[in-house]
Amino acid sequence: MRISVPNRDRIKYRLVEHHLFTHFERHILFNVKTMLFYEVTPLVRDLILRLSDHPEDHIKSRLAGRFSKREIQHALDHLEKEHFLEDATPARESNCLLKKRKGLRHLELMVTHGCNMRCLYCYGDRSDGRHGEQRLLYGSGEAGMSLETALKGIDFLFRESGRRKEVSVIFFGGEPLLEMGLLERIVPYVREKEMQTGKKADISLSTNGLLLKDGNLEFLVKNRISCQVSLDGPGEIHDRNRLLPDGSGSYERVMDGVRRLIARRGGKVPVRATIAHGRIDLPAIVEHLLSLGFGSVHAEPAIGGNSATSITPGDLDEIKKQIDTLALFLVRSVRENRFFNFTNLVRQIRQTRVVRERLAHYCGAGRTYLAMARDGGFYPCHRFVGMEEYRMGDIDTGPDWTLRNRILDLTVDNRAVCRECWARYLCGGGCWKHAVDRSGCLERPDEELSCRITRHYIECAMAINSELRVSDQDILSRLYEESTEPYLITGKGD
């Protein structure tokens, strides 16, 4: 609303909630409420800084030595028009209304708690080291899920999804391909349920790649099962933490199956890399994984596992510097008509270029997304499996929605740290498990690491959008929308 008073030189302006920053030599101003950002001139930047420090009158005279009164008035008019300024007398408006979705859409079946690798940063490793050749994760005393439990889970998903026409089944572990016999019986049952209900089920799994052999690969391709691979980059980086039971590196053993999978599904295979403490080289990791032919690359910091491999605050400056390098490389590539889907950046490019809605939560965990452990217990996601305080009932006695109701109320506007953060509606509050790992509770996010990394990605994305043509932004947005990565599926409308 335009402020109308007799003497415009004596208006007391108050800025709405905003974020002003400079990235890649561009001054960018973000309006938290409208979720729109603008590349601004040095004059507008100085105005914002002055108004932030001195929300008082005579603003023109304070800047008159550097800019004309006409230029200053024009800038003020622009800020008013774009809803950055308000009359200083009324009380601040209440927080925006946020959509709090619930209703099951995604079910993650932990078909085995066994694994044929010994990754040093594994957050699921709660064993005492006495489980023999096949390590059992999440504190489980047994490995595989029974067929009866799995089919009950599928029935539960189709029933609890209500009127939804699309659902997803995600096979996880451990290493889900260790239970190929079980998968071969579950998948036809899912397809049968599709026929009975008229719903469409997306089926996906996450694998370490060791068992991508001919028979298994044929089954995945034939049954349209999306397959995400965990791979940490070139061999010298991957083999630091992703080890075989004998302690040797797994890269060479993994690559045979990975190449076969990519050959069958060119450009459609997503990969997830874990960034661990020690040698951090995001550009080398992303470049290598894209050169192999993966359709998308997602990188996550190691948090919550082995403390020796977990990212520390001391790693942050280097991580941010490397994110900047990747951002500039992405811009150069797009200008050469070469697009690559580094989802950490592309997701934020999509979210900041078109206002869709404000995120109340980071993902669907505990609301639209559940993980079911091998014993039938429900948890918000696979990271919580085995943590009894986060158990949400089970397949036999039924779900307990107490935790879901708690999560629904923990929107970014209801969490003490989040509601003071400019990025909250783009971030959604961050990973719940990271919050628990760092602060011991759901209420407080991991502000020491995850929050700072996420805010940096968002700033990079806004700067990138300022650099690119709208048509190029459209292509990058589509790349993200078409990603089949299980880790991101809850970020697409849920």
VEXDOBA-385957 format. One record per residue (C-alpha): x, y, z. Coordinates in steps of 0.1 Angstrom, whole numbers, plus 5000, padded with zeros to 4 digits. Layout:
N
<node <X Y Z>>
...
***
This chain:
494
<node <5000 5000 5000>>
<node <5013 5034 4991>>
<node <5021 5057 5020>>
<node <5004 5091 5015>>
<node <5014 5120 5038>>
<node <5018 5157 5031>>
<node <5056 5159 5035>>
<node <5074 5129 5021>>
<node <5107 5140 5035>>
<node <5094 5134 5070>>
<node <5080 5099 5067>>
<node <5091 5074 5092>>
<node <5097 5043 5072>>
<node <5099 5008 5085>>
<node <5112 4979 5066>>
<node <5093 4947 5063>>
<node <5112 4914 5071>>
<node <5139 4911 5044>>
<node <5173 4898 5036>>
<node <5199 4919 5019>>
<node <5232 4903 5007>>
<node <5259 4906 4980>>
<node <5269 4875 4961>>
<node <5289 4873 4929>>
<node <5291 4911 4930>>
<node <5254 4914 4928>>
<node <5233 4932 4955>>
<node <5202 4911 4961>>
<node <5172 4920 4982>>
<node <5147 4893 4993>>
<node <5112 4900 5007>>
<node <5105 4872 5033>>
<node <5067 4877 5031>>
<node <5062 4879 4993>>
<node <5092 4855 4987>>
<node <5103 4877 4958>>
<node <5139 4888 4953>>
<node <5154 4916 4933>>
<node <5188 4926 4921>>
<node <5192 4961 4934>>
<node <5214 4992 4927>>
<node <5240 5005 4951>>
<node <5215 5033 4960>>
<node <5188 5008 4970>>
<node <5213 4988 4989>>
<node <5224 5019 5009>>
<node <5188 5029 5015>>
<node <5181 4995 5030>>
<node <5212 4996 5052>>
<node <5204 5031 5063>>
<node <5167 5023 5071>>
<node <5178 4991 5089>>
<node <5201 5011 5112>>
<node <5180 5043 5115>>
<node <5143 5038 5108>>
<node <5137 5075 5111>>
<node <5129 5106 5090>>
<node <5152 5128 5070>>
<node <5164 5098 5050>>
<node <5169 5120 5019>>
<node <5191 5144 5036>>
<node <5213 5116 5050>>
<node <5220 5103 5015>>
<node <5219 5136 4996>>
<node <5256 5139 4994>>
<node <5259 5108 4972>>
<node <5225 5107 4954>>
<node <5200 5133 4942>>
<node <5167 5137 4961>>
<node <5149 5126 4929>>
<node <5170 5094 4927>>
<node <5164 5087 4964>>
<node <5126 5093 4961>>
<node <5124 5071 4930>>
<node <5142 5043 4950>>
<node <5118 5048 4979>>
<node <5088 5046 4956>>
<node <5101 5014 4942>>
<node <5106 4998 4976>>
<node <5071 5009 4986>>
<node <5056 4994 4954>>
<node <5073 4961 4960>>
<node <5061 4960 4996>>
<node <5094 4965 5014>>
<node <5083 4996 5033>>
<node <5054 5002 5056>>
<node <5042 5029 5079>>
<node <5061 5028 5111>>
<node <5030 5032 5133>>
<node <5009 5001 5128>>
<node <5018 4968 5145>>
<node <5035 4942 5124>>
<node <5012 4918 5106>>
<node <5009 4882 5119>>
<node <5028 4854 5102>>
<node <5016 4840 5069>>
<node <4992 4811 5067>>
<node <5011 4778 5060>>
<node <4997 4746 5046>>
<node <5002 4717 5069>>
<node <4998 4686 5047>>
<node <4991 4652 5061>>
<node <4978 4619 5046>>
<node <5001 4591 5036>>
<node <5017 4592 5002>>
<node <5051 4576 5005>>
<node <5060 4544 5024>>
<node <5096 4534 5028>>
<node <5100 4497 5034>>
<node <5132 4488 5052>>
<node <5133 4453 5036>>
<node <5165 4445 5053>>
<node <5186 4459 5082>>
<node <5216 4440 5068>>
<node <5244 4456 5046>>
<node <5272 4442 5025>>
<node <5294 4474 5031>>
<node <5310 4490 5061>>
<node <5307 4527 5054>>
<node <5325 4547 5081>>
<node <5298 4574 5084>>
<node <5268 4551 5084>>
<node <5241 4567 5107>>
<node <5223 4533 5108>>
<node <5253 4515 5124>>
<node <5243 4508 5160>>
<node <5259 4473 5161>>
<node <5285 4460 5185>>
<node <5306 4446 5157>>
<node <5297 4410 5164>>
<node <5272 4404 5136>>
<node <5296 4385 5114>>
<node <5298 4391 5076>>
<node <5264 4408 5073>>
<node <5262 4439 5095>>
<node <5227 4445 5109>>
<node <5218 4482 5112>>
<node <5195 4503 5134>>
<node <5202 4480 5164>>
<node <5182 4452 5148>>
<node <5188 4416 5159>>
<node <5175 4402 5126>>
<node <5181 4412 5090>>
<node <5152 4408 5066>>
<node <5115 4418 5065>>
<node <5090 4390 5062>>
<node <5067 4388 5031>>
<node <5037 4390 5053>>
<node <5049 4423 5069>>
<node <5058 4438 5036>>
<node <5024 4431 5020>>
<node <5006 4444 5050>>
<node <5027 4476 5045>>
<node <5016 4479 5009>>
<node <4979 4474 5019>>
<node <4984 4501 5045>>
<node <4998 4525 5020>>
<node <4970 4521 4995>>
<node <4944 4523 5022>>
<node <4958 4552 5041>>
<node <4965 4573 5010>>
<node <4928 4579 5007>>
<node <4918 4598 4976>>
<node <4954 4603 4964>>
<node <4958 4589 4929>>
<node <4996 4587 4932>>
<node <5016 4569 4958>>
<node <5052 4558 4961>>
<node <5070 4527 4975>>
<node <5107 4531 4984>>
<node <5128 4500 4992>>
<node <5156 4508 5016>>
<node <5179 4491 5041>>
<node <5207 4482 5047>>
<node <5211 4472 5011>>
<node <5177 4464 4996>>
<node <5191 4442 4968>>
<node <5202 4417 4994>>
<node <5165 4408 4995>>
<node <5159 4403 4958>>
<node <5137 4373 4964>>
<node <5114 4395 4986>>
<node <5114 4423 4961>>
<node <5104 4399 4933>>
<node <5073 4391 4954>>
<node <5064 4426 4966>>
<node <5066 4444 4932>>
<node <5039 4422 4915>>
<node <5017 4428 4945>>
<node <5021 4466 4942>>
<node <5012 4464 4905>>
<node <4981 4443 4914>>
<node <4970 4469 4939>>
<node <4974 4495 4912>>
<node <4949 4476 4890>>
<node <4925 4471 4919>>
<node <4925 4507 4932>>
<node <4932 4528 4900>>
<node <4961 4544 4918>>
<node <4996 4548 4903>>
<node <5025 4536 4924>>
<node <5061 4549 4918>>
<node <5086 4523 4930>>
<node <5122 4532 4938>>
<node <5151 4520 4958>>
<node <5185 4532 4970>>
<node <5215 4510 4965>>
<node <5252 4509 4971>>
<node <5257 4494 4937>>
<node <5275 4462 4946>>
<node <5246 4439 4935>>
<node <5237 4456 4902>>
<node <5242 4424 4884>>
<node <5225 4411 4852>>
<node <5195 4394 4868>>
<node <5189 4421 4894>>
<node <5193 4448 4867>>
<node <5169 4432 4844>>
<node <5143 4430 4872>>
<node <5147 4468 4879>>
<node <5144 4478 4843>>
<node <5115 4455 4835>>
<node <5095 4466 4865>>
<node <5102 4503 4861>>
<node <5119 4507 4894>>
<node <5138 4539 4898>>
<node <5172 4533 4913>>
<node <5194 4558 4932>>
<node <5230 4549 4937>>
<node <5251 4560 4966>>
<node <5286 4570 4953>>
<node <5309 4595 4968>>
<node <5328 4606 4937>>
<node <5361 4594 4922>>
<node <5378 4564 4937>>
<node <5403 4582 4959>>
<node <5374 4601 4976>>
<node <5348 4573 4976>>
<node <5372 4547 4990>>
<node <5380 4568 5021>>
<node <5347 4559 5037>>
<node <5327 4534 5016>>
<node <5345 4502 5025>>
<node <5339 4465 5020>>
<node <5338 4441 5050>>
<node <5375 4434 5046>>
<node <5383 4471 5049>>
<node <5392 4477 5013>>
<node <5377 4503 4990>>
<node <5345 4495 4971>>
<node <5348 4519 4941>>
<node <5360 4494 4915>>
<node <5336 4467 4927>>
<node <5307 4491 4924>>
<node <5315 4506 4890>>
<node <5308 4476 4869>>
<node <5271 4476 4880>>
<node <5268 4513 4879>>
<node <5280 4515 4843>>
<node <5255 4488 4833>>
<node <5227 4506 4850>>
<node <5235 4540 4834>>
<node <5238 4522 4800>>
<node <5203 4509 4804>>
<node <5189 4542 4817>>
<node <5210 4569 4802>>
<node <5205 4603 4819>>
<node <5178 4589 4843>>
<node <5199 4576 4872>>
<node <5202 4598 4903>>
<node <5233 4596 4925>>
<node <5238 4607 4961>>
<node <5272 4616 4975>>
<node <5280 4619 5012>>
<node <5304 4647 5021>>
<node <5326 4637 5050>>
<node <5351 4655 5072>>
<node <5386 4654 5058>>
<node <5391 4658 5021>>
<node <5362 4679 5009>>
<node <5362 4685 4971>>
<node <5326 4691 4959>>
<node <5336 4703 4924>>
<node <5357 4671 4918>>
<node <5328 4649 4932>>
<node <5301 4665 4911>>
<node <5322 4667 4879>>
<node <5332 4630 4882>>
<node <5296 4618 4889>>
<node <5282 4638 4860>>
<node <5309 4625 4837>>
<node <5298 4590 4844>>
<node <5264 4598 4830>>
<node <5242 4602 4861>>
<node <5211 4623 4855>>
<node <5213 4641 4888>>
<node <5237 4645 4917>>
<node <5228 4653 4952>>
<node <5253 4659 4980>>
<node <5247 4657 5017>>
<node <5270 4663 5046>>
<node <5278 4634 5070>>
<node <5259 4643 5102>>
<node <5249 4620 5130>>
<node <5271 4590 5123>>
<node <5308 4584 5132>>
<node <5321 4616 5148>>
<node <5354 4612 5130>>
<node <5337 4615 5096>>
<node <5310 4641 5105>>
<node <5312 4676 5091>>
<node <5323 4702 5116>>
<node <5319 4740 5118>>
<node <5355 4743 5107>>
<node <5346 4727 5073>>
<node <5319 4754 5065>>
<node <5341 4781 5049>>
<node <5356 4755 5025>>
<node <5322 4740 5017>>
<node <5307 4774 5010>>
<node <5337 4783 4988>>
<node <5332 4751 4968>>
<node <5295 4757 4965>>
<node <5303 4791 4949>>
<node <5327 4773 4925>>
<node <5299 4749 4914>>
<node <5274 4778 4911>>
<node <5297 4797 4887>>
<node <5304 4765 4868>>
<node <5267 4759 4864>>
<node <5262 4794 4850>>
<node <5290 4790 4825>>
<node <5277 4756 4815>>
<node <5242 4768 4809>>
<node <5255 4797 4787>>
<node <5271 4770 4766>>
<node <5238 4752 4765>>
<node <5250 4724 4788>>
<node <5227 4717 4817>>
<node <5235 4696 4847>>
<node <5213 4687 4876>>
<node <5232 4694 4908>>
<node <5200 4691 4928>>
<node <5212 4710 4959>>
<node <5214 4742 4937>>
<node <5188 4734 4911>>
<node <5162 4728 4938>>
<node <5167 4763 4951>>
<node <5169 4778 4917>>
<node <5134 4764 4911>>
<node <5121 4775 4944>>
<node <5134 4811 4942>>
<node <5124 4818 4906>>
<node <5087 4811 4909>>
<node <5067 4816 4941>>
<node <5046 4785 4947>>
<node <5040 4783 4984>>
<node <5057 4788 5017>>
<node <5072 4757 5031>>
<node <5058 4749 5066>>
<node <5081 4718 5069>>
<node <5113 4707 5052>>
<node <5099 4673 5040>>
<node <5070 4650 5044>>
<node <5086 4629 5072>>
<node <5060 4618 5097>>
<node <5032 4635 5078>>
<node <5030 4622 5042>>
<node <5060 4599 5045>>
<node <5067 4570 5068>>
<node <5094 4544 5071>>
<node <5085 4509 5081>>
<node <5112 4489 5098>>
<node <5117 4451 5092>>
<node <5096 4444 5123>>
<node <5067 4465 5110>>
<node <5073 4495 5133>>
<node <5066 4530 5118>>
<node <5090 4559 5120>>
<node <5091 4594 5105>>
<node <5118 4583 5080>>
<node <5146 4557 5077>>
<node <5170 4578 5098>>
<node <5148 4574 5129>>
<node <5144 4536 5126>>
<node <5153 4519 5159>>
<node <5149 4551 5180>>
<node <5120 4540 5202>>
<node <5110 4576 5212>>
<node <5102 4582 5176>>
<node <5083 4550 5169>>
<node <5048 4557 5155>>
<node <5030 4525 5162>>
<node <5033 4494 5139>>
<node <5016 4476 5111>>
<node <4998 4451 5134>>
<node <4984 4475 5161>>
<node <4981 4505 5138>>
<node <4998 4539 5135>>
<node <5001 4562 5165>>
<node <4997 4597 5151>>
<node <5008 4615 5183>>
<node <5042 4623 5168>>
<node <5026 4633 5135>>
<node <5004 4658 5153>>
<node <5035 4672 5170>>
<node <5053 4675 5138>>
<node <5024 4692 5121>>
<node <5025 4719 5148>>
<node <5062 4724 5144>>
<node <5060 4747 5114>>
<node <5088 4771 5107>>
<node <5067 4799 5123>>
<node <5063 4778 5155>>
<node <5100 4769 5160>>
<node <5119 4795 5180>>
<node <5151 4795 5158>>
<node <5133 4792 5125>>
<node <5108 4820 5129>>
<node <5137 4845 5132>>
<node <5153 4832 5100>>
<node <5148 4849 5066>>
<node <5151 4817 5047>>
<node <5124 4797 5066>>
<node <5098 4796 5039>>
<node <5123 4784 5014>>
<node <5140 4759 5037>>
<node <5111 4745 5058>>
<node <5132 4741 5089>>
<node <5157 4715 5077>>
<node <5161 4678 5083>>
<node <5144 4665 5115>>
<node <5171 4640 5121>>
<node <5199 4666 5118>>
<node <5180 4686 5144>>
<node <5179 4656 5168>>
<node <5215 4648 5162>>
<node <5227 4683 5169>>
<node <5202 4696 5195>>
<node <5186 4665 5209>>
<node <5151 4675 5199>>
<node <5128 4683 5170>>
<node <5121 4718 5180>>
<node <5156 4733 5174>>
<node <5172 4729 5139>>
<node <5208 4722 5133>>
<node <5217 4759 5131>>
<node <5254 4753 5135>>
<node <5258 4734 5102>>
<node <5227 4725 5082>>
<node <5211 4759 5084>>
<node <5242 4777 5073>>
<node <5248 4755 5044>>
<node <5212 4757 5032>>
<node <5211 4795 5035>>
<node <5243 4796 5013>>
<node <5227 4774 4987>>
<node <5196 4797 4986>>
<node <5218 4828 4982>>
<node <5237 4812 4954>>
<node <5205 4802 4937>>
<node <5191 4838 4938>>
<node <5224 4851 4923>>
<node <5223 4824 4896>>
<node <5187 4833 4887>>
<node <5199 4869 4884>>
<node <5225 4857 4858>>
<node <5203 4834 4837>>
<node <5177 4839 4811>>
<node <5141 4829 4820>>
<node <5142 4801 4794>>
<node <5173 4787 4810>>
<node <5157 4789 4845>>
<node <5128 4770 4830>>
<node <5150 4742 4819>>
<node <5168 4739 4852>>
<node <5134 4738 4870>>
<node <5123 4710 4848>>
<node <5154 4690 4855>>
<node <5147 4691 4892>>
<node <5110 4683 4887>>
<node <5119 4652 4867>>
<node <5144 4639 4892>>
<node <5134 4606 4907>>
<node <5157 4607 4937>>
<node <5140 4591 4967>>
<node <5157 4615 4991>>
<node <5140 4645 4974>>
<node <5106 4630 4966>>
<node <5091 4644 4998>>
<node <5101 4679 4987>>
<node <5079 4679 4957>>
<node <5046 4692 4969>>
<node <5045 4674 5002>>
***
